[in-house]
Amino acid sequence: MVRHIVFFKFEDNSPANTAQIKERFMRMEGKIEGMQNLEVGINFSTEERAFDMALSCDFNNKDGLLFYATHPVHVEIVTYLKSINTVTKVVDYEY
C-alpha cells in the first residue's frame, strides 16, 4: 500500500474558505480508480509552523498514485490551488 499525505497553507485560511476547499477534495471520493481511502482535516493548531489542512489518501501501489496524479478530477483541484497561491508539502510512502 502507498500513503499520500499533503499539507496545505492558504493565503485565506478563514473557516469559510477552508471548508469550501475541503468540500472540493471530498468530491474526489469514489471518482478515482485505485484510491482506497480519502481523509481531509482542517487544522485547529495556532502554532506558527502549522499548516491549514492535511489530505491523506491510500493506493494499492505506486502506479495507483501515478494514476491519481494525472486524473482530471485531481488535476482540476491542483489547478485551482495553484491559482490561489497555495503552499504545499508532500510525503509519499509505502506501508
SULBEL-V695059 format. One record per run of one state. SS is the DSSP state (H for helix, E for strand, C for the rest). FROM is the first residue (numbers start at 1). LEN is the number of residues. If there is no record, write none. Layout:
BEGIN
ss={SS,SS}
from={FROM,FROM}
len={LEN,LEN}
END
This chain:
BEGIN
ss={C,E,C,H,C,E,C,E,C,H,C,H,C,E,C}
from={1,2,10,15,27,35,43,53,60,62,71,72,84,87,95}
len={1,8,5,12,8,8,10,7,2,9,1,12,3,8,1}
END
